[in-house]
Amino acid sequence: MKVASFGATDVGRRRKDNEDAFLADDELGLYAVCDGMGGHAAGEVAAARTLEVIREHVAAHADVVAALAADPSPKSGAAAVQLVEAAIQRACAEVYRLAQADASKRGMGTTCVALIVSGEKGVIGHVGDSRIYLVRGGQVHRLTEDHTLVQAQLKQGVITREQAETSPYRNVITRAVGIQESVHVDTLLTDVQADDVFILCSDGLCGYVDDEETSAVFTAAPASMLPRSLIDLANERGGRDNITVITVHAQGAAGQVGEAEARIDALRRIPLFMHLSYKEQMAALAIANSRSFEAGEPILNEGEPGAQLFVVVKGKVAVEAGGTRIAEIGRGGHFGEMGLIEPASRSASVRALEPTRCIELGRTELMALMRKEPVLAVKLLWSLVQALSERLRSTSAELSGARQELSRGAEGGADEKKSVRPFGETGP
């Protein structure tokens, strides 16, 4: 996957100094935006040094990035995620050390969003209220969540979205690089497909663009012209802060278009995952394996233990129990979902009817993701309760119908006995 990046930064209309900084390294596939804070130009120092440390760390472990391109498996993806997190943590410790060594820089820090693009995968690291968006197929998806007091209040239901827009605390961040010796870094592993455009920006831009208008604003210009266009828009709307924008445009072969979206589409068809946000669905796919099966090849065997859910992305499979075919499942269909609840013996066998590609999602990996993402966990558990309730209602209705049929059959048998008993009694 070839990548072209374009970036620009601007002081805005109300600030004297620009404490934003950005990094765009197409050779490493590394991109980052930092928005510094602190007096006496300390914000500039924090932002610049953070980018330096991140680049140094990623360059020193370029083999991890290359491995992700060569083998886009969950294992290599996890290693790349750890690399991004370690790079930001190292930068945090370095900025904190500099602040402790110079009284004039005490309390300095910076937000940070970083993106590594390697082959058909992207890895995101995020601290603070700078953001990363994904433009795919004309739709815009936000891939980061602000670490701000207002966002925390929204999640807790303390305030409404209308109140959040006018809150005096909307610029108060709850996480930053360098304020303490370490920081919790949000990470995300995502698919990358041809014509995807990632937009990294400081809050000098996103403070002027509502979520409802991102699709119109972020698709109004080609990726090469978008940074300058968005900076101009922010300045037109007030320019009260520094403004920085990077666009990262994935330019792959035409055949690659749609694979990532097909995986997302297949996942959202499942009731268990349909209520997740686009970002949360990406997080679920990040822990999934892609597996291919030839026609006639078994996928599951009846009676064997299993703890995986399978989603058909391409092809068709047959479900068989006791040697009898009971169903056929095509693209977007799924099977084995009970394995996510508890490991148990498979109640049926499944085999490919034609060349088939599936997403395999394991129970252990899903449980780990749910521990890491509590909001996602609540959504999944609620969806699971709904699905089980529906299944219980359906089973109850079937049992009720069976009881009625048995009852009618019993009554019919009694009537038949009454009608034949006299005949039998008066026979020859």
CORVENZI-V968365 format. One record per run of one state. SS is the DSSP state (H for helix, E for strand, L for the rest). FROM is the first residue (numbers start at 1). LEN is the number of residues. If there is no record, write none. Layout:
SS&FROM&LEN, SS&FROM&LEN
//
This chain:
L&1&1, E&2&9, L&11&9, E&20&6, L&26&4, E&30&8, L&38&4, H&42&19, L&61&1, H&62&9, L&71&3, H&74&28, L&102&1, H&103&3, L&106&3, E&109&10, L&119&2, E&121&7, L&128&3, E&131&6, L&137&2, E&139&4, L&143&5, E&148&1, H&149&8, L&157&4, H&161&6, L&167&6, E&173&1, L&174&3, E&177&1, L&178&8, E&186&6, L&192&5, E&197&5, L&202&1, H&203&4, L&207&4, H&211&8, L&219&4, H&223&14, L&237&6, E&243&9, L&252&2, H&254&3, L&257&2, H&259&10, L&269&9, H&278&9, L&287&2, E&289&5, L&294&4, E&298&3, L&301&4, E&305&2, L&307&1, E&308&7, L&315&2, E&317&5, L&322&2, E&324&6, L&330&4, E&334&2, L&336&1, H&337&4, L&341&3, E&344&2, L&346&3, E&349&4, L&353&3, E&356&7, H&363&10, L&373&1, H&374&52, L&426&3
//
